[in-house]
Amino acid sequence: MRALIVYESSYGNTGQVAAAIAAGVRRADPGAEVRCLPVAEAGTVEDVDLLVVGGPTHMRGMSTGLSRTLAAKAGAPEHGPGLRSWLRTLPDGGPGARAAAFDTRAEVKHAGAAADGIAARLTKHHWDLAAEPAGFLVEDTDGPLREGETGRAEAWGAALADAHRQRGLT
Ligand SMILES: Cc1cc2nc3c(=O)[nH]c(=O)nc-3n(C[C@H](O)[C@H](O)[C@H](O)COP(=O)(O)O)c2cc1C
């Protein structure tokens, strides 16, 4: 199986979740070719069986130019592009290809979920979703991730790989 995990991250927390998901996929399927890339380096998606896309929840949804500027002004160390423009250029999913969306978010009332917007865009580009969108919690805007979330992300990645295997698509 060829898996690609693409993430956006202002403070590094979503990057940590992406790395944990990649570790989970590798654990469940040691023969898999697994790449984990920030969206700035993701380029064109080709020959991917499992595409996993995640970003931080900003203003109750996916980041925008404005929200990234706000994060940068607040001292966020990573100022790459957002997922929106990259997802606009995403090729359609091929036969048997599957995808999944995740985000990081704070546990606040009306937190919203970037993962829902990501999942909607994946579906629009004819990628079948392998799982419900998943959210991983941060303690504050700049992190850290809540205790246990890295383990949960790894387990989520492993479950995605297992599901793929069971469909005989490795
Ligand atoms: C401009 C801005 C807006 C945010 N809005 C929300 C929000 O609406 N809901 C939420 O749960 N978290 C919100 N957050 C917190 C982010 O979800 C948190 O910074 C992110 O999960 C950290 O991930 P990262 O380290 O990968 O950037 C916001 C953060 C920023 C910088």
Ligand as a Chemical Component Dictionary entry (heavy atoms), coordinates in Angstrom:
data_LIG
# 
_chem_comp.id                   LIG 
_chem_comp.type                 NON-POLYMER 
_chem_comp.pdbx_formal_charge   0 
_chem_comp.three_letter_code    LIG 
# 
loop_
_chem_comp_atom.comp_id 
_chem_comp_atom.atom_id 
_chem_comp_atom.alt_atom_id 
_chem_comp_atom.type_symbol 
_chem_comp_atom.charge 
_chem_comp_atom.model_Cartn_x 
_chem_comp_atom.model_Cartn_y 
_chem_comp_atom.model_Cartn_z 
_chem_comp_atom.pdbx_ordinal 
LIG C1  C1  C 0 -6.399  32.197 14.396 1  
LIG C2  C2  C 0 -6.770  30.959 15.166 2  
LIG C3  C3  C 0 -8.107  30.588 15.290 3  
LIG C4  C4  C 0 -8.453  29.438 16.023 4  
LIG N1  N1  N 0 -9.780  29.073 16.091 5  
LIG C5  C5  C 0 -10.104 27.896 16.705 6  
LIG C6  C6  C 0 -11.453 27.436 16.701 7  
LIG O1  O1  O 0 -12.355 28.056 16.146 8  
LIG N2  N2  N 0 -11.733 26.253 17.320 9  
LIG C7  C7  C 0 -10.762 25.508 17.938 10 
LIG O2  O2  O 0 -11.083 24.457 18.472 11 
LIG N3  N3  N 0 -9.469  25.931 17.964 12 
LIG C8  C8  C 0 -9.122  27.095 17.361 13 
LIG N4  N4  N 0 -7.813  27.507 17.363 14 
LIG C9  C9  C 0 -6.808  26.684 18.033 15 
LIG C10 C10 C 0 -6.175  25.749 17.013 16 
LIG O3  O3  O 0 -7.031  24.688 16.766 17 
LIG C11 C11 C 0 -4.796  25.295 17.514 18 
LIG O4  O4  O 0 -3.945  26.405 17.441 19 
LIG C12 C12 C 0 -4.293  24.178 16.613 20 
LIG O5  O5  O 0 -5.008  22.992 16.830 21 
LIG C13 C13 C 0 -2.830  23.904 16.888 22 
LIG O6  O6  O 0 -2.364  23.118 15.831 23 
LIG P1  P1  P 0 -0.988  23.463 15.116 24 
LIG O7  O7  O 0 0.064   23.446 16.195 25 
LIG O8  O8  O 0 -0.793  22.362 14.148 26 
LIG O9  O9  O 0 -1.114  24.788 14.463 27 
LIG C14 C14 C 0 -7.445  28.656 16.657 28 
LIG C15 C15 C 0 -6.101  29.040 16.514 29 
LIG C16 C16 C 0 -5.756  30.156 15.787 30 
LIG C17 C17 C 0 -4.292  30.532 15.655 31 
# 
loop_
_chem_comp_bond.comp_id 
_chem_comp_bond.atom_id_1 
_chem_comp_bond.atom_id_2 
_chem_comp_bond.value_order 
_chem_comp_bond.pdbx_ordinal 
LIG C1  C2  SING 1  
LIG C2  C3  SING 2  
LIG C2  C16 DOUB 3  
LIG C3  C4  DOUB 4  
LIG C4  N1  SING 5  
LIG C4  C14 SING 6  
LIG N1  C5  DOUB 7  
LIG C5  C6  SING 8  
LIG C5  C8  SING 9  
LIG C6  O1  DOUB 10 
LIG C6  N2  SING 11 
LIG N2  C7  SING 12 
LIG C7  O2  DOUB 13 
LIG C7  N3  SING 14 
LIG N3  C8  DOUB 15 
LIG C8  N4  SING 16 
LIG N4  C9  SING 17 
LIG N4  C14 SING 18 
LIG C9  C10 SING 19 
LIG C10 O3  SING 20 
LIG C10 C11 SING 21 
LIG C11 O4  SING 22 
LIG C11 C12 SING 23 
LIG C12 O5  SING 24 
LIG C12 C13 SING 25 
LIG C13 O6  SING 26 
LIG O6  P1  SING 27 
LIG P1  O7  DOUB 28 
LIG P1  O8  SING 29 
LIG P1  O9  SING 30 
LIG C14 C15 DOUB 31 
LIG C15 C16 SING 32 
LIG C16 C17 SING 33 
# 
